[in-house]
Amino acid sequence: MVRVILPDDSQLEFDRPVTGLEVAERIGPRLARQALAVRLDGELRDLATVIDADSRVQIVTHQSDPEAALDLLRHSCAHVMAEAVCRLFPEAQLVYGPTVENGFYYDIDLDRPIRPEDFPAIEAQMDQIVQADEPFRRREMDRQAALAKLRAEGNRYKIDNAGRAAGDTLSFYVTGADPNGRFEDLCRGPHLPSTGRIGAFKIMSIAGAYYRGDAREKMLQRVYGTAFPDKKQLAAYLNQLEEAKKRDHRVLGRQMDLFSFQEEGPGFAFFHPKGMIIWNEMVDYWRQVNRRAGYQEVRTPIILNEQLWHQSGHWDNYKENMYFTRIDEVDYAVKPMNCPGGCLIYKNRPHSYRELPLRVAELGLVHRHEASGVLHGLLRVRQFTQDDAHIYCRADQIESEVVAVMDLAFEIYRTFGLTDIRLELSTMPEKHIGTEDIWNQATDALKGALEHKKIDYALNPGDGAFYGPKIDFHVRDCIGRSWQLGTIQLDFSMPERFDLTYVDRDNSEKRPVMIHRAILGSLERFLGILIEHYAGAFPLWLAPEQVRVMPISEKTNEYARQVLNRLQEANLRCTIDQADDKINAKIKRAHDQRVPYMLIVGPSEAQSDTVTVRTRGRKDQQKWPVGQFIQIAAQDIARRRLDRVDSAG
């Protein structure tokens, strides 16, 4: 007898081994129709997997586990795309085809270049395969027999992939009703039950890639695609991509003269005066909320002795991302993180339990080596500023401190207009420092804080920092893209490595717990996200130019300058457009440059000490007294309002 335990702890009993599909059918016909795969004791498996022992079973559908279901769909679609390419180009040698964020790719060795004009033909073949709705079937072979089979077929990439795979057996997936299949590919799986479950798909682009990133290897063709459960979701994604192109921060940054990148420093951003205005507004706000939350600000050196990075654990776990130098015959490293320097400041003097929690913040400039191929404007750079903080606390203070950081993060994100926030708890990675017991203690502490706040969160097993588990903040922008921003990382190991202590109530020395905390993450990256979120049309308090005064003609230039002076005295960032153009041309120019307010002045306004106010993105205009406009604008800036003033009230 086989006992199946379902997610709600109810049980089903079978008098023989059963498949995942049969379990779904026992539960109900609707679930059987929706079923895509099965989790067997937590492991994702094909729906056809035979369950021959008592097990915990979850039927995976797009509703029950959307992330796993979508990844499964895309993995299967990569398989279908590979078959379609082989139909059109029989000489093609398949390499491998994993899923990636927002889609999948397949690397292919083919002497004939695949071009965008080939995409419709490939998609047509894929559509035929999907419409045939033929099963994906798993075939397992003894390792030696599988290797012999692959050698006979002569695909050196598959032979190498198989040689790297662990285990005594290797798995292949075949497509088609025939027992031998119409198409076969070496693959770990799992896959959807059949090709007809794939839904909607599209080939997106083509790029070059070396096999396993080795430049000594032959250049392969990497075909990217994406897939969704239905055409509506695919259309929404493609629309999002089009919208993202319009919002590309690299293009807008150049148009708005905010920042640049130069050949003399690839991956290092140059901030221009307008970009620095936004930067400083961000930093001023960051300092304000940190002071209110009880943080003290420090600054640590950018270059520190190499031995420090051995002591911290970064040498063993992070050195491939670091830069090094030599000073006075001594080896140094450029810091990739701020925490070791923070530990040295803490260790500089004795501490009492009465001081804890000790909250220390730093706008730390760090450098990390990134491959040139992954650099992407402000979103992926080699030098960036972290809005870092380290909290040294007692074990009994962990929950309250983590809760306080979560509250602070929510407040900061909402001030910047980011309100769609979800949390993710990441646990111990394979490469880590510290014992498993310490990791379990730290993970339980973070879970306790999340449960205290009654916040739903996703679990991300094995993705913690090398020194501790973490809570990550994922924020969606206005077009639905998700960005990982803040993080709260619990660390029992660094205080041990640096021998950090405090004197407890009983005069004994105790080890503090260290909480690593960033909310904006990288200021450069956060600014890039904000540019795209607002499409460059920043709220008033962040806008590099807040107001532009526009005289209708040369006759009112003098009055326009008087208005400008009054705005400047009120600390509003403003300019005047005295060009010899018609007022409509001036309005269009200000709209294109995303100025929040345009103040139009003519003889009527000069006579009544007023301005005609036009708001960015609107066509209606209102006449206000100059003093009233200044008062309301100044109030909105002080309150960091996100909406624009559209009335005098």
JOQUICOR-V291540 format. One record per backbone hydrogen bond with DSSP energy under -1.0 kcal/mol. NH is the residue of the N-H (numbers start at 0). CO is the residue of the C=O. Records with the same first field share a line. If there is no record, write none. Layout:
BEGIN
NH=CO / CO
END
This chain:
BEGIN
1=13
3=11
4=54
5=9
8=5
11=3
13=1
17=50
20=46
22=18
23=19
24=20
25=21
26=22
27=23
31=27
32=28
33=29
34=30
35=59
36=59
37=44
38=57
39=42
40=55
42=39
44=37
48=45
50=17
54=2
56=4
57=38
59=36
64=60
68=64
69=65
70=66
71=67
72=68
73=69
74=70
75=71
76=72
77=73
78=74
79=75
80=76
81=77
82=78
83=79
84=80
85=81
86=82
87=83
88=84
91=88
92=108
94=106
99=102
102=99
103=224
104=97
105=222
106=95
107=220
108=92
117=114
118=115
121=117
122=118
123=119
124=120
125=121
126=122
127=123
128=124
129=125
130=126
131=127
132=129
135=192
136=173
138=171
140=169
142=167
145=141
146=142
147=143
148=144
149=145
150=146
151=147
152=148
153=149
155=153
158=154
159=155
160=156
161=157
162=158
163=159
169=140
171=138
172=184
173=136
174=182
175=134
180=177
181=174
182=174
184=172
186=170
194=133
196=193
197=194
199=227
201=225
203=223
204=223
206=221
208=219
212=209
213=210
216=213
219=208
220=107
221=206
222=105
223=204
224=103
225=201
227=199
233=229
234=230
235=231
236=232
237=233
238=234
239=235
240=236
241=237
242=238
243=239
244=240
245=241
246=242
251=247
252=248
253=249
254=250
255=251
257=252
259=269
264=261
267=264
269=259
271=257
275=271
276=272
277=273
278=274
279=275
280=276
281=277
282=278
283=279
284=280
285=281
286=282
287=283
288=284
289=285
290=286
291=287
292=288
293=290
294=289
295=358
297=360
303=332
305=330
307=304
309=305
310=306
311=307
314=308
316=312
317=313
320=317
321=318
324=331
326=329
329=326
331=324
332=303
333=322
334=301
341=337
342=338
343=339
344=340
345=341
346=342
348=345
352=502
354=351
357=391
359=389
360=295
361=387
363=361 / 385
365=383
366=334
367=381
368=320
373=370
375=379
378=375
381=266
382=266
383=365
385=363
386=520
387=361 / 385
388=516
389=359
390=514
391=357
392=512
396=393
397=394
400=396
401=397
402=398
403=399
404=400
405=401
406=402
407=403
408=404
409=405
410=406
411=407
412=408
413=409
414=410
415=411
416=413
417=412
420=418
421=473
423=471
424=457
425=469
426=459
432=465
438=434
439=435
440=436
441=437
442=438
443=439
444=440
445=441
446=442
447=443
448=444
449=445
450=446
451=447
452=448
454=449
457=422
459=424
462=459
463=426
464=467
467=464
469=425
470=487
471=423
472=485
473=421
474=482
475=419
476=480
479=476
482=474
484=472
486=517
487=470
488=515
489=468
490=513
496=492
497=493
499=494
501=509
502=350
503=507
506=503
509=501
512=392
513=490
514=390
515=488
516=388
517=486
522=384
525=521
526=522
527=523
528=524
529=525
530=526
531=527
532=528
533=529
535=530
536=533
537=535
541=538
542=538
545=572
546=572
547=596
548=574
549=598
551=600
555=552
556=553
559=555
560=556
561=557
562=558
563=559
564=560
565=561
566=562
567=563
568=564
569=565
570=567
571=566
574=546
576=548
580=578
585=581
586=582
587=583
588=584
589=585
590=586
591=587
592=588
593=590
594=589
596=545
597=613
598=547
599=611
600=549
605=601
606=602
607=603
609=604
610=623
611=599
612=621
613=597
615=595
617=614
621=612
623=610
625=608
628=624
629=625
630=626
631=627
632=628
633=629
634=630
635=631
636=632
637=633
638=634
639=636
640=635
END
